[in-house]
Amino acid sequence: MGFNKNTQLKGSLEEALSYGANTFMFYTGAPQNTNRSNIEDGLTLEAMTKMQEINFDYSKVVVHAPYIINLGNPDKEKFMFSVRFLQEEIHRCEALGINKLVLHPGSHVGNGIDTGLDSVIKGLDMILENTKTNVVILLETMAGKGTELGTDIKQLKYIIDNCKYKDNLGVCLDTCHLNDSGVDLTKFNEYLNLFDKEIGLNRVGCIHINDSKNEINTHKDRHENIGFGTIGFNTLIDIIYNEKLESIPKILETQYVDKDYPPYKYEIEMIRNKEFDKDLINKIKQG
């Protein structure tokens, strides 16, 4: 969700509560540009006080870094822009008291996967060496669209293993991206076992729950509402309620219906009831 400059964290919390959510993820500004308003401590304190009053677990609230950050870009100027901007986002997380920051690992833009991964590592080391932060950067699993990096366990493991500041690194699993990258989510436990062996389940800090418009291994990254895509409701429910991931915050990133109607209240109800509603889209439009 967005970060209105007039309401900030307080407004994001109120929106999440209106959906019946028990966690949420937000951007500290527009994800596609550098426009950022100053963090207002008063609004942050109001939000924190409210969460404390209602026993809302603030430690599971997540920030998503803007899409324009690309640590894999070989262009020196663009690379340094990404380094500086991600540092600023970390400082904004610190000001908000949030310690989970989801990041798209980046794209090699034609310079090759190995070179791109090394560039990401270099950028992360530069940022974390100069920041000395408790914020954990969660590298998101990507679908493999274009020249995206971080599309499989091997690439994520390489980044984490070779970063000097690996204690500040984790992973955000995205179900749509996993499906589109070639992971069979009907065998999710097998994927988790491999992930645990290669990286460690302790590094999973967030899960994006999305259905997919695409068949497995198509590398397209097009999210679908829960139960209306190729992954399917029951498979997603099994992932959401997987005991190995019980304490991990799970975030819906599904699309608005007709660009006007947020689906989250209704999708959360379906998930809590563990029952798919084929009339969901019509109910969302009716409010």
C-alpha positions in Angstrom: 0.0 0.0 0.0 1.0 3.6 -0.4 2.4 6.1 2.1 0.3 9.3 2.1 2.5 12.2 3.1 -0.3 13.6 5.3 -1.1 10.4 7.2 2.0 8.3 6.7 2.3 5.2 8.9 -0.9 6.0 10.7 -2.8 6.0 7.4 -1.2 2.8 6.3 -2.2 1.1 9.6 -5.8 2.4 9.3 -6.1 1.1 5.8 -4.7 -2.3 6.8 -7.2 -2.5 9.7 -10.1 -1.7 7.4 -9.3 -4.9 5.5 -9.1 -7.0 8.7 -5.4 -7.5 8.2 -3.0 -8.4 11.0 0.1 -7.2 9.1 0.9 -5.0 6.1 3.6 -3.9 3.7 3.9 -0.4 2.4 6.2 1.9 0.3 7.6 5.0 2.0 6.9 6.9 -1.2 6.0 6.2 -4.8 7.7 3.0 -5.9 8.6 4.3 -9.4 10.2 7.7 -8.5 12.4 9.4 -5.9 9.7 11.7 -4.4 9.8 11.3 -0.6 8.2 13.3 2.2 9.9 13.8 5.5 8.9 11.2 8.1 6.7 12.8 10.7 7.5 11.4 14.2 4.1 12.3 15.6 2.3 10.2 13.0 4.7 7.3 13.6 4.1 7.5 17.4 0.3 7.6 16.9 0.5 4.5 14.8 2.8 2.7 17.2 0.5 3.6 20.1 -2.5 2.3 18.3 -0.8 -1.0 17.5 0.2 -1.5 21.1 -3.3 -0.9 22.2 -4.8 -3.5 19.9 -1.9 -6.0 20.2 -0.9 -5.6 16.5 2.5 -7.1 16.0 4.6 -4.2 14.7 7.6 -6.5 14.2 5.8 -8.1 11.3 5.2 -4.8 9.4 7.3 -4.6 6.2 8.5 -1.9 3.9 9.1 -2.6 0.2 12.0 -0.8 -1.5 11.2 1.2 -4.7 11.4 -0.6 -8.0 13.8 2.0 -9.5 16.6 0.6 -7.4 18.9 -1.7 -9.4 22.1 -2.8 -7.8 22.8 -5.0 -10.8 23.1 -2.2 -13.3 26.6 -2.0 -14.8 26.3 1.8 -15.5 28.3 3.4 -12.7 26.1 6.4 -12.3 22.9 4.4 -12.1 24.5 1.9 -9.8 25.6 4.6 -7.4 22.1 6.2 -7.6 20.7 2.9 -6.4 23.3 2.6 -3.6 22.5 6.1 -2.3 18.7 5.6 -2.6 18.6 2.3 -0.9 20.7 3.8 2.0 18.0 6.5 2.3 15.3 3.9 2.4 17.1 2.1 5.2 17.3 5.3 7.2 13.5 5.8 6.6 12.8 2.3 7.9 14.9 3.1 11.0 12.9 6.3 11.5 9.7 4.3 11.3 11.0 1.6 13.6 10.7 -1.1 10.9 13.4 -3.8 10.4 12.2 -5.6 7.3 12.9 -4.1 3.9 12.0 -6.1 0.8 14.2 -5.5 -2.2 14.1 -6.8 -5.8 17.7 -8.0 -6.2 18.1 -6.2 -9.6 18.6 -6.8 -13.3 21.9 -7.3 -15.1 20.5 -5.4 -18.2 22.3 -7.6 -20.6 25.7 -7.7 -18.8 25.3 -11.4 -17.8 24.0 -13.1 -14.6 27.4 -13.6 -12.9 28.4 -10.0 -13.4 25.0 -8.8 -12.3 25.1 -10.9 -9.1 28.6 -9.6 -8.3 27.3 -6.0 -8.8 24.5 -6.7 -6.3 26.9 -8.0 -3.8 29.2 -5.0 -4.2 26.2 -2.6 -3.7 24.9 -4.4 -0.6 28.4 -4.4 0.9 28.8 -0.7 0.2 25.4 0.1 1.7 25.6 -2.1 4.8 29.2 -1.1 5.6 28.2 2.6 5.7 24.8 2.1 7.4 25.4 -0.1 10.4 21.8 -0.9 10.7 19.4 -3.5 12.3 17.3 -3.4 9.2 17.2 -6.8 7.3 17.1 -6.5 3.5 14.9 -9.3 2.2 15.9 -10.3 -1.3 12.7 -11.2 -3.2 12.4 -14.3 -5.3 11.9 -13.1 -8.9 10.0 -14.6 -11.9 12.9 -14.3 -14.3 11.3 -11.6 -16.5 13.8 -10.0 -18.8 17.2 -9.9 -17.2 16.0 -10.2 -13.6 18.4 -11.6 -10.9 17.4 -13.6 -7.9 15.3 -16.1 -9.9 16.3 -19.3 -8.1 17.8 -20.6 -4.8 21.3 -20.8 -6.4 21.4 -17.1 -7.2 20.1 -16.0 -3.8 22.5 -18.3 -2.0 25.4 -16.8 -4.1 24.5 -13.2 -3.0 24.0 -14.1 0.6 27.2 -16.3 0.9 29.4 -13.7 -0.7 28.1 -10.6 1.1 30.3 -9.4 4.0 27.2 -8.4 5.9 25.1 -11.5 5.5 23.5 -11.0 8.9 21.5 -8.2 7.4 20.2 -10.3 4.5 17.2 -12.5 4.2 14.7 -13.6 1.6 11.1 -12.7 0.7 9.3 -15.6 -1.1 6.7 -14.6 -3.7 4.3 -17.3 -4.8 3.6 -15.8 -8.2 7.3 -15.3 -8.9 8.1 -18.8 -7.7 5.5 -20.3 -10.0 6.5 -18.2 -13.0 10.2 -19.0 -12.4 9.5 -22.7 -12.6 8.8 -23.9 -9.0 5.9 -26.4 -8.7 4.1 -25.0 -5.7 2.0 -28.2 -5.3 5.4 -29.6 -4.1 6.1 -26.6 -1.9 7.5 -28.7 1.0 10.2 -30.1 -1.4 11.1 -26.5 -2.3 11.3 -25.5 1.4 13.5 -28.5 2.2 15.9 -27.5 -0.6 15.8 -23.8 0.5 16.5 -24.9 4.1 19.5 -27.0 3.0 21.0 -24.3 0.8 20.1 -21.0 2.5 18.2 -21.8 5.7 14.6 -21.2 6.5 15.6 -18.8 9.3 16.4 -16.3 6.5 12.8 -16.2 5.2 11.5 -12.9 6.5 8.3 -12.4 4.5 6.1 -14.1 2.0 4.1 -12.4 -0.8 0.9 -14.4 -1.4 -0.3 -14.0 -5.0 -2.0 -16.2 -7.5 -0.6 -16.1 -11.1 -2.1 -15.4 -14.5 0.6 -17.5 -16.0 1.5 -21.2 -16.3 4.5 -22.4 -14.5 8.0 -21.5 -15.8 6.7 -18.7 -18.2 8.8 -15.9 -16.6 6.1 -13.3 -17.0 5.3 -12.0 -13.5 1.6 -11.2 -13.7 -0.3 -11.5 -10.4 -3.9 -12.7 -10.1 -6.4 -12.6 -7.3 -6.4 -15.5 -4.8 -7.9 -18.7 -6.3 -8.4 -17.2 -9.8 -5.1 -18.1 -11.3 -3.0 -21.1 -12.2 -1.6 -21.7 -8.7 -5.1 -22.2 -7.2 -6.7 -21.5 -3.9 -5.9 -24.8 -2.1 -2.2 -24.7 -3.0 -2.0 -21.1 -1.7 -3.8 -22.1 1.5 -1.4 -24.9 2.1 1.5 -22.4 1.7 -0.1 -19.8 4.0 -0.8 -22.4 6.8 2.5 -24.3 6.4 3.7 -25.0 9.9 7.4 -24.2 8.9 6.4 -20.7 8.1 3.8 -20.0 10.8 5.5 -17.0 12.3 6.4 -15.3 9.0 4.3 -12.3 7.8 2.3 -13.0 4.7 1.4 -10.1 2.4 -1.2 -10.0 -0.3 -0.1 -8.2 -3.5 -3.1 -9.1 -5.6 -4.6 -6.7 -8.1 -7.5 -4.3 -7.7 -10.7 -5.4 -9.4 -11.3 -3.1 -12.4 -8.6 -0.8 -11.0 -11.1 0.6 -8.5 -11.9 -2.1 -5.9 -9.3 -3.4 -3.4 -9.8 -7.1 -2.9 -8.0 -7.5 0.4 -10.8 -7.5 2.9 -12.6 -10.3 0.9 -9.4 -12.3 0.2 -8.5 -12.2 3.9 -11.9 -13.5 4.8 -11.5 -16.4 2.3 -8.1 -17.2 3.7 -9.3 -17.2 7.3 -12.3 -19.4 6.4 -10.1 -21.6 4.2 -12.9 -21.6 1.7 -12.8 -20.4 -1.9 -15.6 -18.1 -3.0 -16.0 -18.2 -6.8 -18.3 -15.1 -6.6 -15.5 -13.0 -4.9 -15.0 -10.6 -7.8 -18.7 -9.7 -7.9 -18.8 -9.2 -4.2 -15.8 -6.9 -4.3 -17.5 -4.8 -6.9 -20.7 -4.6 -4.8 -18.7 -3.6 -1.8 
